[in-house]
Amino acid sequence: MARKATIKQKSKPVKAKAPATAVSRGEVEDFILAEAELLDQGHFTDWLALFTADGVYWMPSEPGQADPMNTASIFYEDRDILEIRIRRMSHPANVAQSPFPRTSHVVGAIRIEAAKNGTVEVTARQHVVEYREGDGQRLFAGRCRYTLERVRGRLKIKQKRFDLVNADAPHTFITVPM
């Protein structure tokens, strides 16, 4: 008896849904660009809302600084200290910063370095121009390293580290977050 040839249909691969913690490059880029826009517009309370409850903002004072605890930093501020800074900057009696400095961020070379267990490590290059009436214009440039976490479906900053190209150079008082 002759066997009938049967053709097996190849099943189409089923695309697995990305876990809720997955992140796309576009989402990360949009997040970092939105952060820069909040800073440029002076929306510091909204900027602070981008941080996790235990978030940290760090600007080392030395190239390659490994530890914020054993070497002084330009900034090393947790969420509570950032809240105090923002309240102080926003206070009407803040004559030291009147008129308030203006900034313009240029952000590029955004890269996702690693992503696992709901945490995303990202690097980006930033150039920040700050203008203060009477003091003129200053340029800050460097590499930012972000540790982002997804909290209730939204990206949040667990740590932002801004390594200035000239971190070890003398700086006059830096008051606004970069």
Buried (B, 14 or more C-beta within 10 A) or exposed (E): EEEEEEEEEEEEEEEEEEEEBEBEEEBBBEBBBBBBBBBBEBEBEBBBEBBBEEBBBBBBBBEEBEEBEEEEBBBBBBBEEBBEBBEEBEEEEEEEBEEBBBBEBEBEEBEBEEBEEBBBBBBBBBBBBBEBEEEEEBEBBBBBBBBBBBEEEEBBBBBBBBBBBEBEEEBEEBBBBB
